[in-house]
Amino acid sequence: MSDLSGFNPSKTAVLTIDLQNDFLHPDGAYGRAGQSAPAIAALPDKIAPLVDAVRAAGGSYISAQFTLVPGPGGEPLIAAHLKKLRPFLTRGDFAPGSFGHTLVDALAPADYVVEKVAYSAFYQTRLEYIMRAVGIETLIIGGIVTNGGVASTVRDAHLRNIDTILLSDGCAAFKQEVHDATLISLGTVTHVMSCPDAISLVQGAS
């Protein structure tokens, strides 16, 4: 992890993980199953001003969105561990092009959308291609959950020598103590800061 002395907002992208209707909207898959948390619901409004600041400085916004690919008969291709963890997931949930798969209104539209089938936004996706094509050197990461998709993405970026900033109040987990512990554990591989501090960094470097 390098320092932020060479931080360039025009070569930066906000990357959100899984901020989709099926996770956050009351009519989405998780909402219908009663699987929600206030800290998660609050994320889009916290991140939106940062997206605006990065775009104003010439940067981009990438939305990585969890995807359940429809298989035979429309049944989702879902990993066994996830089916056991979230038995309520069913046909049509997180399907490409569906309401549930779509980025939440407060952040839509993203400049680029990456469909992902596992925790990390890098695993078998086009994220690195987009970053190279656009010239992105730094990712500012938020979304859900801190100990799942967010942590996996931050660590995968570190393995690729990609500088990251992790938004301490721009990501959340279903339990606050899990969120807090994950921020501590990731502190050695990323720069942890709040959304307001990230906005100040972007505007100060513009």
Secondary structure, DSSP 4 states (H G I P E B T S, - for coil): ---STT--GGGEEEEEES-BHHHHSTTSHHHHTT---HHHHTHHHHHHHHHHHHHHTT-EEEEEEE---B-GGG-B---HHHHHH-TT--TTTT-TTSTTTSBPTTTPPPSEEEEESSS-SSTTSSHHHHHHHHT--EEEEEEE-IIIIIHHHHHHHHHTT-EEEEEEEEEE-SSHHHHHHHHHHHTTTSEEE-HHHHHHHHHHH-
